[in-house]
């Protein structure tokens, strides 16, 4: 809580770096930063670093305008960084041997490693909808509930529901579910990056390879397929309106039909003009029935 706690304990800092494929000089990281200071300053500086290194994606809002946003929701990143700062182990096996919080950005993910494992709560409890609240260091946790960043924002709410907010933020952004890993000596939280939107083809997706194992059907798949049978083609927005499903529910319901070739995607993902339609083979199967 002091002006410079790293003067007494250097491991109380945070190290962040971007991992990249090795270049001709053999360098595998860039923008390596060691952050110091009390918890509010650490949180603010780490978030500035994350925001500056994340890419932006462009989304179409309800009014039709394109609005850029970070590829990973900053609210989810902030929650996990704050948790690492507040819940890191301060014992002799972590702080005593120089283990600090690590933040790494790779081409596929952003992960945060906090020294020490979970205490008094399991991964299953954290991921469930149950109220899961267990402080590794109770004094630090209670003090942190009263801390504010320089702009007046609270460090943590202290209600134990932050992980669920992380899951919700990533689901709303149409990103894969974050991964939480506890090894007993460290806790790792992984947020997945959005695939490069320029990689999306402007042509229908090819049917999945016959060698792939079929996936289980989504409970909303029939509702989406039924809507597509009624129209020649529908945009994502039109599918949501006809089915009454959310953006995430429609995308999940379309996953298996797109991979199997039952549904075709005409246009790139995230593009306003992209439409979905049943393939000729799907229509032929309907006629055969």
TAVENBEL-V866328 format. One record per residue. N is the residue number from 1. RES is the residue in one letter. PHI is phi in degrees with one decimal (none if undefined). BURIAL is # if it has 16 or more other ideal C-beta (glycine too) atoms within 10 Angstrom, else .. D_FIRST is the distance of its C-alpha to the first C-alpha in Angstrom with 1 decimal. Layout:
N:RES:PHI:BURIAL:D_FIRST
N:RES:PHI:BURIAL:D_FIRST
//
This chain:
1:X:none:.:0.0
2:X:-78.6:.:3.8
3:X:-64.9:.:6.8
4:X:-145.2:.:8.1
5:X:-63.0:#:6.9
6:X:-69.4:#:10.4
7:X:-65.4:.:12.0
8:X:-92.0:.:11.8
9:X:-131.7:.:12.0
10:X:-56.8:.:13.8
11:X:-70.8:#:14.2
12:X:-76.4:#:10.6
13:X:-86.7:#:12.3
14:X:-130.0:#:14.9
15:X:-110.7:#:18.6
16:X:-129.1:#:21.0
17:X:-158.9:#:24.8
18:X:-99.7:#:28.0
19:X:-91.5:.:30.7
20:X:-131.5:.:34.2
21:X:-58.6:.:37.6
22:X:-60.4:.:38.5
23:X:-92.7:.:40.3
24:X:-64.5:.:43.0
25:X:-86.5:.:40.5
26:X:86.6:.:38.9
27:X:-76.4:.:35.4
28:X:-115.7:.:33.9
29:X:-134.6:.:30.5
30:X:-144.0:.:29.6
31:X:49.7:.:26.7
32:X:-73.1:.:24.5
33:X:-132.6:#:21.0
34:X:-111.7:.:17.9
35:X:-99.5:#:14.8
36:X:-132.2:.:11.6
37:X:118.0:#:8.5
38:X:-71.0:#:5.3
39:X:-54.2:#:6.9
40:X:-58.9:#:9.0
41:X:-70.5:.:10.3
42:X:-58.4:#:11.1
43:X:-61.1:#:12.9
44:X:-64.4:#:14.8
45:X:-70.1:#:15.9
46:X:-64.4:#:17.0
47:X:-64.8:#:18.9
48:X:-62.5:.:20.6
49:X:-64.1:#:21.6
50:X:-60.9:#:23.1
51:X:-61.6:.:24.9
52:X:-71.6:.:26.4
53:X:-102.6:#:27.7
54:X:-78.9:#:29.2
55:X:-82.5:.:32.8
56:X:-107.5:.:34.1
57:X:-118.6:#:36.7
58:X:-111.2:.:39.2
59:X:-116.9:.:40.0
60:X:-91.5:.:42.7
61:X:-83.6:.:41.7
62:X:-61.4:.:44.1
63:X:-85.6:.:45.5
64:X:89.1:.:46.5
65:X:-86.2:.:44.0
66:X:-85.9:.:42.1
67:X:-125.9:.:38.3
68:X:-74.4:.:36.1
69:X:-152.0:.:32.9
70:X:-61.4:#:30.6
71:X:-64.0:#:32.3
72:X:-116.1:#:29.4
73:X:-58.0:#:27.9
74:X:-65.9:.:24.6
75:X:-63.4:#:23.6
76:X:-69.5:#:24.2
77:X:-63.0:#:22.2
78:X:-60.7:#:19.2
79:X:-60.3:#:19.4
80:X:-72.9:#:19.6
81:X:-66.3:#:16.8
82:X:-61.5:#:14.4
83:X:-61.4:#:15.9
84:X:-63.4:#:15.4
85:X:-67.7:#:11.6
86:X:-87.1:#:11.4
87:X:-104.7:#:14.4
88:X:-64.6:#:14.4
89:X:-72.4:#:15.6
90:X:-110.6:#:13.5
91:X:-83.8:.:16.8
92:X:-66.8:.:19.0
93:X:-84.3:.:21.1
94:X:-122.9:#:18.4
95:X:-63.5:#:15.4
96:X:-68.0:.:17.9
97:X:-112.3:.:20.4
98:X:85.0:.:18.3
99:X:-83.8:#:18.4
100:X:-114.1:#:16.2
101:X:-74.0:#:16.5
102:X:-118.8:#:19.7
103:X:-120.7:#:21.1
104:X:-133.2:#:24.8
105:X:-116.1:#:27.5
106:X:-112.2:.:31.1
107:X:-59.6:.:34.3
108:X:-113.1:.:34.3
109:X:-156.9:#:30.7
110:X:-120.9:#:27.0
111:X:-129.3:#:25.1
112:X:-125.9:#:21.6
113:X:-112.2:#:21.1
114:X:-112.3:#:18.3
115:X:-62.6:#:18.5
116:X:90.4:#:20.0
117:X:-88.6:.:22.5
118:X:-69.5:#:22.6
119:X:-132.8:.:22.4
120:X:76.3:.:24.6
121:X:-153.1:#:25.7
122:X:-104.9:.:28.2
123:X:-58.8:.:28.7
124:X:-60.7:.:31.6
125:X:-67.4:#:29.7
126:X:-62.7:#:27.1
127:X:-82.0:#:30.0
128:X:-82.1:.:32.1
129:X:-83.9:.:32.2
130:X:-69.0:.:31.2
131:X:-72.8:.:28.0
132:X:-117.1:#:25.7
133:X:-139.1:.:22.4
134:X:-152.7:.:20.9
135:X:-89.8:#:17.2
136:X:-67.0:#:16.8
137:X:-124.1:#:13.8
138:X:-63.1:.:14.5
139:X:-65.3:.:11.5
140:X:-62.0:#:9.1
141:X:-62.8:#:11.9
142:X:-66.9:.:12.5
143:X:-65.8:.:9.1
144:X:-64.9:#:9.3
145:X:-65.0:.:12.7
146:X:-105.7:.:11.7
147:X:-80.1:#:9.5
148:X:-132.3:.:11.7
149:X:-75.4:#:12.5
150:X:-55.4:.:14.0
151:X:-91.7:.:17.3
152:X:94.5:.:16.4
153:X:-79.2:.:16.6
154:X:-69.0:.:14.9
155:X:-69.5:#:12.9
156:X:-138.7:#:15.1
157:X:-87.6:.:18.0
158:X:77.1:#:17.8
159:X:-108.2:.:21.5
160:X:76.9:#:22.1
161:X:-111.1:#:24.5
162:X:-64.7:#:22.6
163:X:-64.5:#:24.6
164:X:-63.6:#:27.8
165:X:-65.9:.:26.7
166:X:-62.2:#:26.3
167:X:-61.8:#:29.8
168:X:-65.3:.:31.2
169:X:-62.9:#:29.9
170:X:-70.5:#:31.4
171:X:-65.0:#:34.6
172:X:-62.6:.:35.0
173:X:-82.3:#:34.6
174:X:62.1:.:37.3
175:X:-106.0:#:35.2
176:X:-59.3:.:35.5
177:X:-62.5:.:33.4
178:X:-58.6:#:30.1
179:X:-109.1:.:30.1
180:X:-115.1:#:27.6
181:X:-132.7:.:28.0
182:X:-120.2:#:26.7
183:X:-99.9:.:27.9
184:X:94.7:.:26.2
185:X:-112.6:.:24.2
186:X:-157.6:#:22.7
187:X:-116.9:#:22.6
188:X:-122.2:#:24.1
189:X:-116.6:#:24.5
190:X:-119.2:#:27.3
191:X:-111.7:#:28.3
192:X:-91.6:#:31.8
193:X:-85.9:#:33.0
194:X:-67.6:#:35.9
195:X:-59.1:.:39.1
196:X:-58.4:.:40.3
197:X:-63.4:.:42.4
198:X:-71.3:.:44.9
199:X:-81.0:.:45.9
200:X:-71.2:#:47.5
201:X:-82.7:.:51.3
202:X:-91.4:.:53.4
203:X:-127.7:.:55.9
204:X:-59.0:#:56.1
205:X:-67.9:#:54.2
206:X:-75.4:.:56.4
207:X:-58.8:.:57.1
208:X:-66.9:#:55.1
209:X:-63.0:.:56.6
210:X:-60.3:.:58.9
211:X:-75.7:.:57.2
212:X:-74.5:.:53.9
213:X:-74.6:.:53.5
214:X:-65.5:.:53.8
215:X:-92.4:.:50.7
216:X:-68.0:.:50.8
217:X:-76.8:.:51.6
218:X:-72.9:#:49.1
219:X:-66.8:.:50.0
220:X:-99.4:#:50.2
221:X:-62.2:#:52.3
222:X:-61.2:.:55.6
223:X:-66.0:#:54.5
224:X:-70.1:#:53.6
225:X:-62.0:#:56.7
226:X:-61.9:.:58.8
227:X:-64.5:#:57.5
228:X:-71.6:#:58.3
229:X:-68.9:.:61.8
230:X:-81.2:.:62.4
231:X:-128.1:.:61.5
232:X:-67.7:.:62.3
233:X:-156.7:.:58.7
234:X:-140.0:#:55.5
235:X:-77.9:#:52.3
236:X:-60.9:#:48.9
237:X:-63.8:.:48.7
238:X:-67.0:.:52.3
239:X:-63.3:#:51.6
240:X:-63.2:#:48.7
241:X:-68.8:.:51.0
242:X:-74.3:#:54.0
243:X:-97.3:#:52.1
244:X:75.3:.:49.5
245:X:-99.1:#:46.8
246:X:-78.9:.:43.4
247:X:-57.1:.:42.9
248:X:-63.7:.:41.2
249:X:-66.7:#:43.9
250:X:-65.5:#:46.7
251:X:-63.6:#:45.1
252:X:-66.8:#:44.7
253:X:-66.8:#:48.3
254:X:-84.0:#:49.6
255:X:-57.1:.:48.0
256:X:-69.4:#:50.8
257:X:-60.2:#:53.7
258:X:-68.4:#:52.5
259:X:-69.3:#:52.3
260:X:-85.3:#:55.7
261:X:89.4:#:57.3
262:X:-66.9:#:58.2
263:X:-118.6:#:56.3
264:X:-110.1:#:56.2
265:X:-105.8:#:53.4
266:X:-103.8:#:55.0
267:X:118.2:#:52.4
268:X:-85.5:.:48.9
269:X:-63.3:#:46.0
270:X:90.2:#:44.2
271:X:-82.8:#:47.2
272:X:-60.5:.:48.5
273:X:-86.1:.:52.1
274:X:-66.2:#:51.6
275:X:-126.7:#:53.9
276:X:-123.7:#:54.6
277:X:-150.8:#:58.0
278:X:-71.3:#:59.9
279:X:-74.8:#:61.5
280:X:-60.1:.:65.3
281:X:-64.3:.:65.2
282:X:-65.7:#:63.4
283:X:-66.3:.:66.0
284:X:-66.0:.:68.8
285:X:-64.1:.:67.4
286:X:-63.8:.:67.5
287:X:-65.0:.:71.1
288:X:-65.9:.:72.0
289:X:-71.8:.:70.7
//
